[in-house]
């Protein structure tokens, strides 16, 4: 059946008003893909170094160019373009007497974002970051000070993680797989792993860390 004059006029109006056509309830996802293919000549995506910052340049039919900023997930904190400022902010908040849950809430309110796909910081993530920069965030971080029998070259999982700049979960994985020499000792109501790490072993683990795949942080490992 041929289109009526009113139907043809409605289609012509929509064709002249792309935003309305795009958001019309009758426009399907496939329709939107077809519209984008017709209107976009090319899209150029530029990643800023190894950071999370991405610039998207859209070249439209007719010569118009628009630029948009996007954010991609990255593997580690140091890839964030503002990681130094984030660590400084953590130190400021901790020095001001804020505890991990409050620090997480403040960071989220101020718009700080974690490196991976998670949108917000948690108290556990804050504790792990504070530990990385050498700040004791809770009593649990001082359990190592209560050890009675400890060799000079033995490190806890957290201490070795700090030396290597690695997540605690990575070190714990090495322990459970027998890739390092470790022993478990009781401290109060907890257990701590002590890993024997001399100079040669520390160098080996640094090389192992640099050649291995980074994994997400598990702040519950000790």
Secondary structure, DSSP 8 states (H G I E B T S, - for coil): ----HHHHHHHHHHHH-HHHHHH-TT--HHHHHHHHHHHEEEEEEEE-TTSSEEEEEEEETTS-EEEEEEE---SSGGGSTTHHHHHHHHHHHHHTT--HHHHHHHHHHHT---SSS--S--HHHHHHHHHHTT---SGGGGGGGG-SS--TTEEEHHHHHHHHT--HHHHHHHHHTTSS-EEEEEETTEEEEEEE--HHHHHHHHHHHHHS------TT--
